[in-house]
Amino acid sequence: MTTKLYHQGGWVCSAAPAALPLLTDLVSDRAVHHRREVVELIRLLAGEAVTAAEKWVAPGWQRALDGARPRLLALLDDADPRVRRETTVLAAGIAALRYLADIGVVDGRVRAVAQAIADNPRRIACNGGWRTFSEDEQIRAAASALVD
């Protein structure tokens, strides 16, 4: 599936917006094997949407990701630590942290993402969903403010 939807990156193919609800269903079903890898695929696609030129991002991708985001964030509470870890990388980002801080929503899941960023002194090579690098002091400060 990764080869068909992501291959070597550089773009978000036209099938990705249509596939995202299915991928979200797969990763939400605890009976499915390789769930961490499915989250990784979503993270890779989300990262490409951030870094690729707009002409290389399929129309409808952002709308599909916005629709899937609540279910994906729910995976921060998943029983599988590998799924939680991959979801943390997907969810980590300054745009999300700033938005959540602005609207005053700081629940356990948000606190977990913020803590992961605040605790990580090295670059998080995630390019996922919302892009972030924890070596950026502004990002680390926003994360720390949410954790406190």
MODELLER restraints for C-alpha pairs under 7 A, 6 or more apart:
rsr = mdl.restraints
at = mdl.atoms
rsr.add(forms.Gaussian(group=physical.xy_distance, feature=features.Distance(at['CA:2:A'], at['CA:41:A']), mean=6.36, stdev=0.5))
rsr.add(forms.Gaussian(group=physical.xy_distance, feature=features.Distance(at['CA:5:A'], at['CA:13:A']), mean=6.40, stdev=0.5))
rsr.add(forms.Gaussian(group=physical.xy_distance, feature=features.Distance(at['CA:5:A'], at['CA:15:A']), mean=6.89, stdev=0.5))
rsr.add(forms.Gaussian(group=physical.xy_distance, feature=features.Distance(at['CA:5:A'], at['CA:16:A']), mean=6.19, stdev=0.5))
rsr.add(forms.Gaussian(group=physical.xy_distance, feature=features.Distance(at['CA:6:A'], at['CA:45:A']), mean=6.60, stdev=0.5))
rsr.add(forms.Gaussian(group=physical.xy_distance, feature=features.Distance(at['CA:9:A'], at['CA:48:A']), mean=6.63, stdev=0.5))
rsr.add(forms.Gaussian(group=physical.xy_distance, feature=features.Distance(at['CA:10:A'], at['CA:48:A']), mean=6.16, stdev=0.5))
rsr.add(forms.Gaussian(group=physical.xy_distance, feature=features.Distance(at['CA:10:A'], at['CA:52:A']), mean=5.87, stdev=0.5))
rsr.add(forms.Gaussian(group=physical.xy_distance, feature=features.Distance(at['CA:11:A'], at['CA:48:A']), mean=5.95, stdev=0.5))
rsr.add(forms.Gaussian(group=physical.xy_distance, feature=features.Distance(at['CA:11:A'], at['CA:52:A']), mean=5.89, stdev=0.5))
rsr.add(forms.Gaussian(group=physical.xy_distance, feature=features.Distance(at['CA:11:A'], at['CA:56:A']), mean=4.83, stdev=0.5))
rsr.add(forms.Gaussian(group=physical.xy_distance, feature=features.Distance(at['CA:11:A'], at['CA:57:A']), mean=5.70, stdev=0.5))
rsr.add(forms.Gaussian(group=physical.xy_distance, feature=features.Distance(at['CA:12:A'], at['CA:45:A']), mean=6.16, stdev=0.5))
rsr.add(forms.Gaussian(group=physical.xy_distance, feature=features.Distance(at['CA:12:A'], at['CA:48:A']), mean=6.39, stdev=0.5))
rsr.add(forms.Gaussian(group=physical.xy_distance, feature=features.Distance(at['CA:12:A'], at['CA:49:A']), mean=6.27, stdev=0.5))
rsr.add(forms.Gaussian(group=physical.xy_distance, feature=features.Distance(at['CA:12:A'], at['CA:56:A']), mean=6.22, stdev=0.5))
rsr.add(forms.Gaussian(group=physical.xy_distance, feature=features.Distance(at['CA:12:A'], at['CA:57:A']), mean=4.67, stdev=0.5))
rsr.add(forms.Gaussian(group=physical.xy_distance, feature=features.Distance(at['CA:12:A'], at['CA:58:A']), mean=5.57, stdev=0.5))
rsr.add(forms.Gaussian(group=physical.xy_distance, feature=features.Distance(at['CA:13:A'], at['CA:57:A']), mean=6.81, stdev=0.5))
rsr.add(forms.Gaussian(group=physical.xy_distance, feature=features.Distance(at['CA:13:A'], at['CA:58:A']), mean=5.65, stdev=0.5))
rsr.add(forms.Gaussian(group=physical.xy_distance, feature=features.Distance(at['CA:14:A'], at['CA:58:A']), mean=4.88, stdev=0.5))
rsr.add(forms.Gaussian(group=physical.xy_distance, feature=features.Distance(at['CA:16:A'], at['CA:61:A']), mean=6.86, stdev=0.5))
rsr.add(forms.Gaussian(group=physical.xy_distance, feature=features.Distance(at['CA:17:A'], at['CA:60:A']), mean=5.92, stdev=0.5))
rsr.add(forms.Gaussian(group=physical.xy_distance, feature=features.Distance(at['CA:17:A'], at['CA:61:A']), mean=4.72, stdev=0.5))
rsr.add(forms.Gaussian(group=physical.xy_distance, feature=features.Distance(at['CA:17:A'], at['CA:64:A']), mean=5.49, stdev=0.5))
rsr.add(forms.Gaussian(group=physical.xy_distance, feature=features.Distance(at['CA:20:A'], at['CA:64:A']), mean=6.73, stdev=0.5))
rsr.add(forms.Gaussian(group=physical.xy_distance, feature=features.Distance(at['CA:21:A'], at['CA:68:A']), mean=6.74, stdev=0.5))
rsr.add(forms.Gaussian(group=physical.xy_distance, feature=features.Distance(at['CA:23:A'], at['CA:38:A']), mean=6.60, stdev=0.5))
rsr.add(forms.Gaussian(group=physical.xy_distance, feature=features.Distance(at['CA:24:A'], at['CA:68:A']), mean=6.79, stdev=0.5))
rsr.add(forms.Gaussian(group=physical.xy_distance, feature=features.Distance(at['CA:24:A'], at['CA:72:A']), mean=6.93, stdev=0.5))
rsr.add(forms.Gaussian(group=physical.xy_distance, feature=features.Distance(at['CA:26:A'], at['CA:32:A']), mean=6.34, stdev=0.5))
rsr.add(forms.Gaussian(group=physical.xy_distance, feature=features.Distance(at['CA:27:A'], at['CA:35:A']), mean=4.99, stdev=0.5))
rsr.add(forms.Gaussian(group=physical.xy_distance, feature=features.Distance(at['CA:27:A'], at['CA:38:A']), mean=6.22, stdev=0.5))
rsr.add(forms.Gaussian(group=physical.xy_distance, feature=features.Distance(at['CA:27:A'], at['CA:39:A']), mean=6.72, stdev=0.5))
rsr.add(forms.Gaussian(group=physical.xy_distance, feature=features.Distance(at['CA:35:A'], at['CA:83:A']), mean=6.57, stdev=0.5))
rsr.add(forms.Gaussian(group=physical.xy_distance, feature=features.Distance(at['CA:36:A'], at['CA:82:A']), mean=5.93, stdev=0.5))
rsr.add(forms.Gaussian(group=physical.xy_distance, feature=features.Distance(at['CA:36:A'], at['CA:83:A']), mean=4.70, stdev=0.5))
rsr.add(forms.Gaussian(group=physical.xy_distance, feature=features.Distance(at['CA:36:A'], at['CA:86:A']), mean=6.39, stdev=0.5))
rsr.add(forms.Gaussian(group=physical.xy_distance, feature=features.Distance(at['CA:39:A'], at['CA:86:A']), mean=6.38, stdev=0.5))
rsr.add(forms.Gaussian(group=physical.xy_distance, feature=features.Distance(at['CA:39:A'], at['CA:87:A']), mean=6.52, stdev=0.5))
rsr.add(forms.Gaussian(group=physical.xy_distance, feature=features.Distance(at['CA:40:A'], at['CA:86:A']), mean=6.37, stdev=0.5))
rsr.add(forms.Gaussian(group=physical.xy_distance, feature=features.Distance(at['CA:43:A'], at['CA:90:A']), mean=5.24, stdev=0.5))
rsr.add(forms.Gaussian(group=physical.xy_distance, feature=features.Distance(at['CA:43:A'], at['CA:128:A']), mean=4.55, stdev=0.5))
rsr.add(forms.Gaussian(group=physical.xy_distance, feature=features.Distance(at['CA:43:A'], at['CA:129:A']), mean=6.24, stdev=0.5))
rsr.add(forms.Gaussian(group=physical.xy_distance, feature=features.Distance(at['CA:44:A'], at['CA:128:A']), mean=6.25, stdev=0.5))
rsr.add(forms.Gaussian(group=physical.xy_distance, feature=features.Distance(at['CA:46:A'], at['CA:128:A']), mean=5.14, stdev=0.5))
rsr.add(forms.Gaussian(group=physical.xy_distance, feature=features.Distance(at['CA:46:A'], at['CA:129:A']), mean=4.61, stdev=0.5))
rsr.add(forms.Gaussian(group=physical.xy_distance, feature=features.Distance(at['CA:47:A'], at['CA:127:A']), mean=4.10, stdev=0.5))
rsr.add(forms.Gaussian(group=physical.xy_distance, feature=features.Distance(at['CA:47:A'], at['CA:128:A']), mean=4.28, stdev=0.5))
rsr.add(forms.Gaussian(group=physical.xy_distance, feature=features.Distance(at['CA:47:A'], at['CA:129:A']), mean=5.87, stdev=0.5))
rsr.add(forms.Gaussian(group=physical.xy_distance, feature=features.Distance(at['CA:49:A'], at['CA:57:A']), mean=5.76, stdev=0.5))
rsr.add(forms.Gaussian(group=physical.xy_distance, feature=features.Distance(at['CA:73:A'], at['CA:91:A']), mean=6.86, stdev=0.5))
rsr.add(forms.Gaussian(group=physical.xy_distance, feature=features.Distance(at['CA:75:A'], at['CA:83:A']), mean=6.99, stdev=0.5))
rsr.add(forms.Gaussian(group=physical.xy_distance, feature=features.Distance(at['CA:75:A'], at['CA:84:A']), mean=6.09, stdev=0.5))
rsr.add(forms.Gaussian(group=physical.xy_distance, feature=features.Distance(at['CA:75:A'], at['CA:87:A']), mean=6.41, stdev=0.5))
rsr.add(forms.Gaussian(group=physical.xy_distance, feature=features.Distance(at['CA:76:A'], at['CA:84:A']), mean=4.85, stdev=0.5))
rsr.add(forms.Gaussian(group=physical.xy_distance, feature=features.Distance(at['CA:76:A'], at['CA:87:A']), mean=6.02, stdev=0.5))
rsr.add(forms.Gaussian(group=physical.xy_distance, feature=features.Distance(at['CA:76:A'], at['CA:88:A']), mean=6.51, stdev=0.5))
rsr.add(forms.Gaussian(group=physical.xy_distance, feature=features.Distance(at['CA:76:A'], at['CA:109:A']), mean=5.93, stdev=0.5))
rsr.add(forms.Gaussian(group=physical.xy_distance, feature=features.Distance(at['CA:77:A'], at['CA:84:A']), mean=6.66, stdev=0.5))
rsr.add(forms.Gaussian(group=physical.xy_distance, feature=features.Distance(at['CA:78:A'], at['CA:84:A']), mean=5.86, stdev=0.5))
rsr.add(forms.Gaussian(group=physical.xy_distance, feature=features.Distance(at['CA:88:A'], at['CA:113:A']), mean=5.74, stdev=0.5))
rsr.add(forms.Gaussian(group=physical.xy_distance, feature=features.Distance(at['CA:89:A'], at['CA:126:A']), mean=5.82, stdev=0.5))
rsr.add(forms.Gaussian(group=physical.xy_distance, feature=features.Distance(at['CA:89:A'], at['CA:128:A']), mean=6.65, stdev=0.5))
rsr.add(forms.Gaussian(group=physical.xy_distance, feature=features.Distance(at['CA:90:A'], at['CA:126:A']), mean=6.83, stdev=0.5))
rsr.add(forms.Gaussian(group=physical.xy_distance, feature=features.Distance(at['CA:90:A'], at['CA:128:A']), mean=4.54, stdev=0.5))
rsr.add(forms.Gaussian(group=physical.xy_distance, feature=features.Distance(at['CA:90:A'], at['CA:129:A']), mean=5.55, stdev=0.5))
rsr.add(forms.Gaussian(group=physical.xy_distance, feature=features.Distance(at['CA:91:A'], at['CA:113:A']), mean=6.95, stdev=0.5))
rsr.add(forms.Gaussian(group=physical.xy_distance, feature=features.Distance(at['CA:91:A'], at['CA:128:A']), mean=6.92, stdev=0.5))
rsr.add(forms.Gaussian(group=physical.xy_distance, feature=features.Distance(at['CA:91:A'], at['CA:129:A']), mean=6.21, stdev=0.5))
rsr.add(forms.Gaussian(group=physical.xy_distance, feature=features.Distance(at['CA:91:A'], at['CA:130:A']), mean=6.48, stdev=0.5))
rsr.add(forms.Gaussian(group=physical.xy_distance, feature=features.Distance(at['CA:92:A'], at['CA:113:A']), mean=5.72, stdev=0.5))
rsr.add(forms.Gaussian(group=physical.xy_distance, feature=features.Distance(at['CA:92:A'], at['CA:130:A']), mean=6.37, stdev=0.5))
rsr.add(forms.Gaussian(group=physical.xy_distance, feature=features.Distance(at['CA:92:A'], at['CA:132:A']), mean=6.51, stdev=0.5))
rsr.add(forms.Gaussian(group=physical.xy_distance, feature=features.Distance(at['CA:93:A'], at['CA:130:A']), mean=4.67, stdev=0.5))
rsr.add(forms.Gaussian(group=physical.xy_distance, feature=features.Distance(at['CA:93:A'], at['CA:131:A']), mean=5.12, stdev=0.5))
rsr.add(forms.Gaussian(group=physical.xy_distance, feature=features.Distance(at['CA:93:A'], at['CA:132:A']), mean=4.52, stdev=0.5))
rsr.add(forms.Gaussian(group=physical.xy_distance, feature=features.Distance(at['CA:94:A'], at['CA:132:A']), mean=5.90, stdev=0.5))
rsr.add(forms.Gaussian(group=physical.xy_distance, feature=features.Distance(at['CA:94:A'], at['CA:139:A']), mean=5.66, stdev=0.5))
rsr.add(forms.Gaussian(group=physical.xy_distance, feature=features.Distance(at['CA:95:A'], at['CA:130:A']), mean=6.45, stdev=0.5))
rsr.add(forms.Gaussian(group=physical.xy_distance, feature=features.Distance(at['CA:96:A'], at['CA:130:A']), mean=6.78, stdev=0.5))
rsr.add(forms.Gaussian(group=physical.xy_distance, feature=features.Distance(at['CA:97:A'], at['CA:142:A']), mean=6.68, stdev=0.5))
rsr.add(forms.Gaussian(group=physical.xy_distance, feature=features.Distance(at['CA:97:A'], at['CA:143:A']), mean=6.70, stdev=0.5))
rsr.add(forms.Gaussian(group=physical.xy_distance, feature=features.Distance(at['CA:98:A'], at['CA:142:A']), mean=6.85, stdev=0.5))
rsr.add(forms.Gaussian(group=physical.xy_distance, feature=features.Distance(at['CA:100:A'], at['CA:106:A']), mean=6.78, stdev=0.5))
rsr.add(forms.Gaussian(group=physical.xy_distance, feature=features.Distance(at['CA:101:A'], at['CA:146:A']), mean=6.76, stdev=0.5))
rsr.add(forms.Gaussian(group=physical.xy_distance, feature=features.Distance(at['CA:106:A'], at['CA:146:A']), mean=6.89, stdev=0.5))
rsr.add(forms.Gaussian(group=physical.xy_distance, feature=features.Distance(at['CA:111:A'], at['CA:146:A']), mean=6.54, stdev=0.5))
rsr.add(forms.Gaussian(group=physical.xy_distance, feature=features.Distance(at['CA:111:A'], at['CA:147:A']), mean=5.64, stdev=0.5))
rsr.add(forms.Gaussian(group=physical.xy_distance, feature=features.Distance(at['CA:114:A'], at['CA:143:A']), mean=4.45, stdev=0.5))
rsr.add(forms.Gaussian(group=physical.xy_distance, feature=features.Distance(at['CA:114:A'], at['CA:144:A']), mean=6.75, stdev=0.5))
rsr.add(forms.Gaussian(group=physical.xy_distance, feature=features.Distance(at['CA:114:A'], at['CA:146:A']), mean=6.39, stdev=0.5))
rsr.add(forms.Gaussian(group=physical.xy_distance, feature=features.Distance(at['CA:114:A'], at['CA:147:A']), mean=6.21, stdev=0.5))
rsr.add(forms.Gaussian(group=physical.xy_distance, feature=features.Distance(at['CA:115:A'], at['CA:143:A']), mean=6.72, stdev=0.5))
rsr.add(forms.Gaussian(group=physical.xy_distance, feature=features.Distance(at['CA:115:A'], at['CA:147:A']), mean=6.17, stdev=0.5))
rsr.add(forms.Gaussian(group=physical.xy_distance, feature=features.Distance(at['CA:117:A'], at['CA:134:A']), mean=5.64, stdev=0.5))
rsr.add(forms.Gaussian(group=physical.xy_distance, feature=features.Distance(at['CA:117:A'], at['CA:140:A']), mean=6.47, stdev=0.5))
rsr.add(forms.Gaussian(group=physical.xy_distance, feature=features.Distance(at['CA:117:A'], at['CA:143:A']), mean=6.30, stdev=0.5))
rsr.add(forms.Gaussian(group=physical.xy_distance, feature=features.Distance(at['CA:118:A'], at['CA:140:A']), mean=5.33, stdev=0.5))
rsr.add(forms.Gaussian(group=physical.xy_distance, feature=features.Distance(at['CA:118:A'], at['CA:143:A']), mean=5.58, stdev=0.5))
rsr.add(forms.Gaussian(group=physical.xy_distance, feature=features.Distance(at['CA:118:A'], at['CA:144:A']), mean=5.58, stdev=0.5))
rsr.add(forms.Gaussian(group=physical.xy_distance, feature=features.Distance(at['CA:120:A'], at['CA:134:A']), mean=6.46, stdev=0.5))
rsr.add(forms.Gaussian(group=physical.xy_distance, feature=features.Distance(at['CA:121:A'], at['CA:134:A']), mean=6.49, stdev=0.5))
rsr.add(forms.Gaussian(group=physical.xy_distance, feature=features.Distance(at['CA:121:A'], at['CA:135:A']), mean=6.12, stdev=0.5))
rsr.add(forms.Gaussian(group=physical.xy_distance, feature=features.Distance(at['CA:122:A'], at['CA:134:A']), mean=6.33, stdev=0.5))
rsr.add(forms.Gaussian(group=physical.xy_distance, feature=features.Distance(at['CA:122:A'], at['CA:135:A']), mean=5.71, stdev=0.5))
rsr.add(forms.Gaussian(group=physical.xy_distance, feature=features.Distance(at['CA:123:A'], at['CA:133:A']), mean=5.19, stdev=0.5))
rsr.add(forms.Gaussian(group=physical.xy_distance, feature=features.Distance(at['CA:123:A'], at['CA:134:A']), mean=5.40, stdev=0.5))
rsr.add(forms.Gaussian(group=physical.xy_distance, feature=features.Distance(at['CA:123:A'], at['CA:135:A']), mean=5.43, stdev=0.5))
rsr.add(forms.Gaussian(group=physical.xy_distance, feature=features.Distance(at['CA:124:A'], at['CA:133:A']), mean=5.23, stdev=0.5))
rsr.add(forms.Gaussian(group=physical.xy_distance, feature=features.Distance(at['CA:124:A'], at['CA:134:A']), mean=6.08, stdev=0.5))
rsr.add(forms.Gaussian(group=physical.xy_distance, feature=features.Distance(at['CA:134:A'], at['CA:140:A']), mean=5.75, stdev=0.5))
